Amino acid sequence: MRIAAGLLGIGLALGLGLTPGAAQAPQPPHAWVFGSWTGGFFPATETRGPDCAGQPSVIFTRDVIMRSTPLDVAYRQRLIETAQADPTGLTIRLAPVAPAGARNLPPGVGFGCGGDPNLLRIERRGPDEIVFPNCADFPAPLKRCTN
């Protein structure tokens, strides 16, 4: 009985080891943008080390986008509702922060992109550079903070 249980345990361990990819969950379409980005308000200067990581302009995670503003220390946090990849980048729909038809939105709630404050279009310019086209709050490219 013990031998059978031992063999079963070894068989399971070997069987699970043969398919490591099956255990990994698929990545969301916006996984390539995860991390901290600098620039946007002004051209990015430092992209390495603590100077960049200490005060990024935008932070992307699986479920949240956080953005800073030049005149406020607090980050604005927006929940991601959907993300859709396209050949040149992404379109992210953000969860609404106010009821439909509300006129008074909090300042800095969107990204200054014309029209819908719940929509963010991201164009990929290179492996570590993106832009938010037609977004007045982020006229300059953003660059990824690296170590």
C-alpha positions as a LaTeX table, in Angstrom:
\begin{tabular}{lrrr}
\hline
Residue & $x$ (\AA) & $y$ (\AA) & $z$ (\AA) \\
\hline
Met1 & 0.00 & 0.00 & 0.00 \\
Arg2 & 2.80 & 2.41 & 0.92 \\
Ile3 & 4.69 & 1.54 & $-2.23$ \\
Ala4 & 1.63 & 2.21 & $-4.37$ \\
Ala5 & 1.07 & 5.57 & $-2.66$ \\
Gly6 & 4.74 & 6.47 & $-3.12$ \\
Leu7 & 4.66 & 5.56 & $-6.79$ \\
Leu8 & 1.46 & 7.54 & $-7.25$ \\
Gly9 & 3.10 & 10.58 & $-5.61$ \\
Ile10 & 6.17 & 10.30 & $-7.82$ \\
Gly11 & 4.00 & 9.86 & $-10.91$ \\
Leu12 & 1.97 & 12.96 & $-10.07$ \\
Ala13 & 5.09 & 15.01 & $-9.44$ \\
Leu14 & 6.60 & 13.93 & $-12.75$ \\
Gly15 & 3.34 & 14.41 & $-14.61$ \\
Leu16 & 2.90 & 17.93 & $-13.30$ \\
Gly17 & 6.50 & 18.76 & $-14.11$ \\
Leu18 & 6.03 & 17.87 & $-17.77$ \\
Thr19 & 3.49 & 20.62 & $-18.37$ \\
Pro20 & 4.73 & 23.81 & $-16.69$ \\
Gly21 & 2.96 & 26.03 & $-19.23$ \\
Ala22 & $-0.42$ & 24.56 & $-18.36$ \\
Ala23 & $-0.12$ & 25.82 & $-14.79$ \\
Gln24 & 0.48 & 29.42 & $-15.85$ \\
Ala25 & $-2.52$ & 31.65 & $-16.39$ \\
Pro26 & $-2.66$ & 33.59 & $-19.67$ \\
Gln27 & $-1.55$ & 37.21 & $-19.41$ \\
Pro28 & $-4.00$ & 40.05 & $-20.02$ \\
Pro29 & $-3.59$ & 42.07 & $-23.25$ \\
His30 & $-2.07$ & 44.99 & $-21.35$ \\
Ala31 & 0.59 & 42.96 & $-19.50$ \\
Trp32 & 3.37 & 44.53 & $-21.58$ \\
Val33 & 2.61 & 47.95 & $-20.07$ \\
Phe34 & 2.75 & 46.84 & $-16.39$ \\
Gly35 & 5.15 & 48.88 & $-14.29$ \\
Ser36 & 6.22 & 52.47 & $-13.70$ \\
Trp37 & 6.54 & 55.08 & $-16.44$ \\
Thr38 & 8.11 & 58.54 & $-16.33$ \\
Gly39 & 7.69 & 61.60 & $-18.51$ \\
Gly40 & 4.37 & 62.55 & $-20.05$ \\
Phe41 & 4.15 & 66.06 & $-18.58$ \\
Phe42 & 7.71 & 66.89 & $-19.62$ \\
Pro43 & 10.21 & 64.84 & $-21.60$ \\
Ala44 & 11.52 & 61.88 & $-19.59$ \\
Thr45 & 15.05 & 62.41 & $-18.31$ \\
Glu46 & 16.03 & 59.63 & $-15.89$ \\
Thr47 & 14.68 & 56.13 & $-16.61$ \\
Arg48 & 16.92 & 54.05 & $-14.33$ \\
Gly49 & 17.10 & 53.51 & $-10.61$ \\
Pro50 & 15.52 & 55.37 & $-7.71$ \\
Asp51 & 15.24 & 58.72 & $-9.50$ \\
Cys52 & 12.70 & 57.19 & $-11.87$ \\
Ala53 & 11.04 & 54.69 & $-9.54$ \\
Gly54 & 10.71 & 57.27 & $-6.76$ \\
Gln55 & 8.29 & 59.52 & $-8.66$ \\
Pro56 & 6.80 & 57.88 & $-11.76$ \\
Ser57 & 4.15 & 59.72 & $-13.76$ \\
Val58 & 1.99 & 56.66 & $-14.40$ \\
Ile59 & 1.87 & 53.18 & $-12.83$ \\
Phe60 & 0.07 & 50.32 & $-14.58$ \\
Thr61 & $-1.01$ & 47.14 & $-12.79$ \\
Arg62 & $-3.37$ & 44.34 & $-13.78$ \\
Asp63 & $-6.45$ & 46.13 & $-12.39$ \\
Val64 & $-5.45$ & 49.75 & $-11.74$ \\
Ile65 & $-3.81$ & 52.74 & $-13.40$ \\
Met66 & $-2.36$ & 55.40 & $-11.11$ \\
Arg67 & $-1.36$ & 58.79 & $-12.47$ \\
Ser68 & 0.31 & 61.76 & $-10.88$ \\
Thr69 & $-0.11$ & 65.43 & $-11.68$ \\
Pro70 & 2.61 & 68.08 & $-11.63$ \\
Leu71 & 0.90 & 70.13 & $-8.90$ \\
Asp72 & $-0.46$ & 67.46 & $-6.55$ \\
Val73 & 1.32 & 64.82 & $-4.47$ \\
Ala74 & $-1.58$ & 62.35 & $-4.51$ \\
Tyr75 & $-1.93$ & 59.79 & $-7.29$ \\
Arg76 & $-5.27$ & 59.51 & $-9.07$ \\
Gln77 & $-6.29$ & 55.85 & $-9.16$ \\
Arg78 & $-8.57$ & 54.41 & $-11.84$ \\
Leu79 & $-9.85$ & 50.85 & $-12.10$ \\
Ile80 & $-9.45$ & 49.10 & $-15.44$ \\
Glu81 & $-12.72$ & 47.78 & $-16.82$ \\
Thr82 & $-11.41$ & 46.31 & $-20.10$ \\
Ala83 & $-8.20$ & 46.33 & $-22.12$ \\
Gln84 & $-8.03$ & 45.60 & $-25.82$ \\
Ala85 & $-4.81$ & 45.21 & $-27.78$ \\
Asp86 & $-4.45$ & 46.44 & $-31.34$ \\
Pro87 & $-1.50$ & 46.52 & $-33.77$ \\
Thr88 & $-0.11$ & 49.84 & $-32.46$ \\
Gly89 & $-0.95$ & 49.64 & $-28.75$ \\
Leu90 & $-3.95$ & 49.40 & $-26.44$ \\
Thr91 & $-7.33$ & 50.82 & $-25.71$ \\
Ile92 & $-8.24$ & 50.74 & $-22.03$ \\
Arg93 & $-11.74$ & 51.42 & $-20.77$ \\
Leu94 & $-11.72$ & 52.67 & $-17.19$ \\
Ala95 & $-14.50$ & 52.08 & $-14.69$ \\
Pro96 & $-16.68$ & 55.21 & $-14.43$ \\
Val97 & $-16.02$ & 57.35 & $-11.35$ \\
Ala98 & $-19.34$ & 59.18 & $-11.48$ \\
Pro99 & $-22.88$ & 58.19 & $-12.37$ \\
Ala100 & $-23.87$ & 58.51 & $-16.01$ \\
Gly101 & $-24.78$ & 62.10 & $-16.83$ \\
Ala102 & $-22.86$ & 63.62 & $-13.91$ \\
Arg103 & $-21.49$ & 67.04 & $-14.78$ \\
Asn104 & $-18.95$ & 67.62 & $-12.03$ \\
Leu105 & $-16.11$ & 65.14 & $-12.33$ \\
Pro106 & $-13.19$ & 65.35 & $-9.90$ \\
Pro107 & $-10.14$ & 67.18 & $-11.33$ \\
Gly108 & $-7.50$ & 64.95 & $-12.90$ \\
Val109 & $-9.93$ & 62.05 & $-13.19$ \\
Gly110 & $-9.01$ & 61.29 & $-16.79$ \\
Phe111 & $-5.84$ & 61.77 & $-18.75$ \\
Gly112 & $-6.90$ & 64.94 & $-20.56$ \\
Cys113 & $-7.83$ & 62.93 & $-23.65$ \\
Gly114 & $-10.50$ & 64.56 & $-25.78$ \\
Gly115 & $-14.01$ & 63.41 & $-25.03$ \\
Asp116 & $-14.39$ & 60.42 & $-22.75$ \\
Pro117 & $-12.51$ & 60.51 & $-19.38$ \\
Asn118 & $-13.11$ & 56.75 & $-19.08$ \\
Leu119 & $-11.16$ & 55.86 & $-22.23$ \\
Leu120 & $-7.37$ & 55.77 & $-22.55$ \\
Arg121 & $-5.64$ & 55.05 & $-25.85$ \\
Ile122 & $-1.98$ & 54.00 & $-25.63$ \\
Glu123 & 0.39 & 53.90 & $-28.60$ \\
Arg124 & 3.58 & 51.88 & $-28.34$ \\
Arg125 & 6.56 & 53.74 & $-29.79$ \\
Gly126 & 9.17 & 51.16 & $-28.80$ \\
Pro127 & 9.82 & 48.49 & $-26.18$ \\
Asp128 & 10.10 & 51.09 & $-23.40$ \\
Glu129 & 8.26 & 54.13 & $-24.82$ \\
Ile130 & 4.55 & 54.92 & $-25.10$ \\
Val131 & 2.37 & 57.95 & $-25.79$ \\
Phe132 & $-1.20$ & 58.88 & $-24.95$ \\
Pro133 & $-2.30$ & 60.43 & $-28.28$ \\
Asn134 & $-4.49$ & 63.55 & $-28.10$ \\
Cys135 & $-4.19$ & 63.75 & $-24.30$ \\
Ala136 & $-3.53$ & 67.32 & $-23.14$ \\
Asp137 & $-2.35$ & 66.20 & $-19.67$ \\
Phe138 & 0.41 & 64.02 & $-21.19$ \\
Pro139 & 1.82 & 65.81 & $-24.26$ \\
Ala140 & 5.27 & 64.16 & $-24.06$ \\
Pro141 & 6.16 & 60.47 & $-24.47$ \\
Leu142 & 6.43 & 58.26 & $-21.38$ \\
Lys143 & 9.40 & 55.96 & $-20.83$ \\
Arg144 & 9.50 & 52.82 & $-18.70$ \\
Cys145 & 11.41 & 52.95 & $-15.43$ \\
Thr146 & 14.04 & 50.21 & $-15.44$ \\
Asn147 & 16.53 & 48.97 & $-12.87$ \\
\hline
\end{tabular}
